[in-house]
Amino acid sequence: MSYQYIYNPDIISKDKWLEYVRSHPKGNIFQTPQMYEVYKKANNYTPVFVCCVNGENDIRGILLSSIFSEKSGLAKKIVSRSISVGAPLLSDEVHHSEFLKKYINEVQGDAVYSRLVNLFDNREDMKSIQDAGFKYNDHLNYIINLALGESELWSKLHNTRRRQIK
């Protein structure tokens, strides 16, 4: 099936966009029109929007990202990065690799690298995500038993870390 790719969120109905995110099994706040507005107003952030629609103009995929840079001017080009949390949100018939290549083309030249932060298990889509040029890294999670109490938790920290916290 052929899709049209849209990069200007003003062309898409905000209600349709929000409904697509809400009805998607992996829908999350980071892919909503409201988050786009947050990125638009935040210092050092530039939102990136990629949407694909079918022939009936139904949304079949969305990715919201933000290009972040602490620098401006020439330095901005060499330190900016594009980060997308909980995306892409795609319907089953849309191929991750094709969609992500459209996204990469959109941020190319504005970000040195792109990062997709998974909020859900994406193992079934990993092959096509890697085909688009992304590399998978496991999450680093720390599980801390808060029932131990403050003094015991504090004693388990290395001396250097305790000094840094103080």
TITI-36865 format. One line per field, with one value per residue (C-alpha): residue number from 1; x negated, y negated, z negated. Coordinates in steps of 0.5 Angstrom, whole numbers, always signed. Layout:
n = c(NUM|...)
u = c(X|...)
v = c(Y|...)
w = c(Z|...)
***
This chain:
n = c(1|2|3|4|5|6|7|8|9|10|11|12|13|14|15|16|17|18|19|20|21|22|23|24|25|26|27|28|29|30|31|32|33|34|35|36|37|38|39|40|41|42|43|44|45|46|47|48|49|50|51|52|53|54|55|56|57|58|59|60|61|62|63|64|65|66|67|68|69|70|71|72|73|74|75|76|77|78|79|80|81|82|83|84|85|86|87|88|89|90|91|92|93|94|95|96|97|98|99|100|101|102|103|104|105|106|107|108|109|110|111|112|113|114|115|116|117|118|119|120|121|122|123|124|125|126|127|128|129|130|131|132|133|134|135|136|137|138|139|140|141|142|143|144|145|146|147|148|149|150|151|152|153|154|155|156|157|158|159|160|161|162|163|164|165|166)
u = c(+0|-2|-3|-3|-8|-7|-12|-8|-3|+2|+4|+7|+13|+11|+17|+15|+8|+10|+15|+10|+5|+10|+13|+6|+3|-3|+0|-3|-4|-10|-7|-1|+0|+0|-7|-9|-7|-11|-17|-16|-16|-22|-28|-33|-28|-25|-20|-20|-13|-13|-6|-4|+3|+7|+11|+17|+13|+13|+7|+3|-3|-6|-13|-14|-21|-25|-32|-36|-42|-45|-49|-47|-50|-55|-56|-49|-50|-55|-52|-45|-41|-34|-30|-24|-20|-16|-15|-14|-7|-5|+1|-1|-1|-6|-14|-18|-24|-21|-17|-24|-28|-23|-24|-32|-31|-27|-32|-39|-43|-40|-42|-48|-44|-37|-35|-29|-27|-23|-17|-15|-18|-19|-23|-18|-20|-27|-29|-26|-28|-35|-34|-33|-40|-38|-43|-39|-42|-39|-36|-40|-35|-36|-32|-32|-29|-26|-23|-30|-30|-34|-40|-41|-41|-45|-50|-50|-53|-60|-64|-65|-58|-56|-60|-58|-50|-52)
v = c(+0|-7|-12|-20|-23|-29|-33|-39|-38|-44|-39|-34|-34|-35|-31|-25|-25|-25|-19|-15|-16|-14|-8|-5|+0|-3|-10|-15|-22|-23|-23|-27|-34|-37|-34|-38|-44|-43|-42|-48|-53|-50|-53|-49|-44|-44|-39|-34|-31|-25|-22|-17|-17|-12|-14|-16|-20|-16|-16|-10|-12|-18|-20|-26|-27|-33|-36|-38|-42|-46|-50|-55|-58|-53|-49|-47|-43|-38|-37|-37|-30|-28|-24|-20|-17|-12|-12|-10|-9|-5|-1|+6|+5|+0|+2|-1|-1|-5|-10|-11|-12|-18|-20|-20|-24|-29|-30|-29|-35|-38|-32|-28|-22|-20|-16|-12|-11|-5|-5|+2|+9|+8|+14|+16|+10|+10|+13|+7|+2|+4|+5|-3|-4|-4|+0|+3|+2|+5|+1|+0|+0|+0|+3|+1|+4|-3|+1|+2|-5|-11|-9|-3|-5|-11|-6|-2|-8|-8|-14|-18|-18|-20|-26|-28|-27|-32)
w = c(+0|+1|-4|-4|-9|-12|-16|-18|-24|-22|-16|-21|-25|-32|-34|-29|-32|-39|-38|-34|-40|-45|-41|-39|-44|-45|-45|-50|-52|-49|-42|-43|-40|-47|-47|-41|-44|-50|-45|-41|-47|-51|-50|-46|-43|-36|-35|-29|-27|-22|-20|-15|-12|-7|-1|-5|-9|-16|-20|-20|-23|-28|-31|-35|-36|-39|-37|-43|-43|-49|-44|-38|-32|-28|-35|-34|-28|-31|-38|-37|-38|-36|-41|-41|-47|-46|-38|-33|-33|-27|-25|-23|-15|-16|-16|-21|-16|-11|-16|-20|-14|-12|-19|-19|-12|-16|-21|-17|-18|-24|-29|-29|-32|-33|-39|-40|-47|-48|-53|-51|-49|-41|-40|-35|-31|-32|-25|-21|-26|-25|-18|-18|-21|-29|-34|-40|-47|-53|-58|-64|-70|-78|-82|-89|-95|-99|-104|-107|-110|-109|-113|-110|-103|-105|-108|-102|-97|-96|-100|-94|-91|-98|-98|-91|-94|-100)
***
